[in-house]
Amino acid sequence: MSKKILYPLLALALVFFITSLAVFIQSSRSAKKEIAPSVDTQPGEEFKASSFIKFKVFFFGESQGLMKPVVYEIERPRLKEELYSRLLDIMLRGDKNFISPVPEGVKVRSLYFVAEENLLVLDFGDELTARFGGGTTAEMEFVYFIVDNLCFNFKEIKKVKFLVMGNPIKTLGGHLDLESPFYPDFSYFDEQ
């Protein structure tokens, strides 16, 4: 075989090899990053088997104002809505190694998913308004702590609406308008 044909073939083979290697590495990284559950049911349907699901829950660290991930494993409940509640329980309880923007003693009274709007409605007890310290940063951290974690872990949830004692609330500390649903802002995450 002549050098005029051999060198272009080798160059083409090298380009093909490098491209294939790059695609393989990228797909491996993507697979490792995604810890969000792959739940195969819709809200209202029962799960088919009992097993555990891993979630990334993001909590605020000491510095930077960013949330860092902590992996939790939750036993798969019978209904998807129960999974939302279990994740919220972990979030409201907090993690001893991180800062939680949720005032102590705050509870979610109920929640419901509106499938047509990809909306999760959270109804908090009145202790949320009674114990909330205030400030623009505190309000934003509370809202996006809840919204970002739920939207990250459940692909069907695209926005979250806040209620207190079954009623819409104007604001928590006088800075954010809570009458409309919130979409996620993943810029609060240190890593995804």
Steps between C-alpha positions, in 0.01 A plus 500: 500500500639843412569774751246728325221262600642372831539838677143624431360163614702512822389861560137403443531202735660723765220758473238223528674353806529839678136586425380162630710537813363851567139381460564206735660722767218756479229235534682347799516839673131565435404163642705559815355849559138393487399367839145627474256212522361336194151451629286317248155603621285811490342661805198302617635169365635229725863390479545150370781378726643589837856627479712798592549821305799734527448874511735795503383757753683833480569693824673834551863489609684735735621727219428611143120494533489181291337167576704181514356153433443228756383158377209336684340163440124474550292187497263514204147560634176374351401833338711769335350777715639322807845529343457879472408509870797288605743721310341810656534344847875459443528857376304648791692290754832624358846350517730559798798577273323770300283808542126477442305814407186349652397634842492233770165328546362584153278225360320435172132438579422359155613496142344424166625470145315668212615289203357728227717786627800296625437683829557379854299693760640501855276601791709595805378544855481850647831447681670591168380861516527518880863382515644642180779745582477712187739666261525476122782245507321282756182501290683414179700223667185347650302511174777366277607238754150351474437560128842399369516175699151390396542590132847341486384168644163473322499574128122540491513795743578819307375756756396523865224706666507591869194520726465552877203340674337438161522863387728684260748729672631830370849471651699347785719793594374778277740453208384220265151470354389145587159522333633351174675164459880487491714335233839354595823700495780242502767771524473446879653151457873460556496191278232301322 
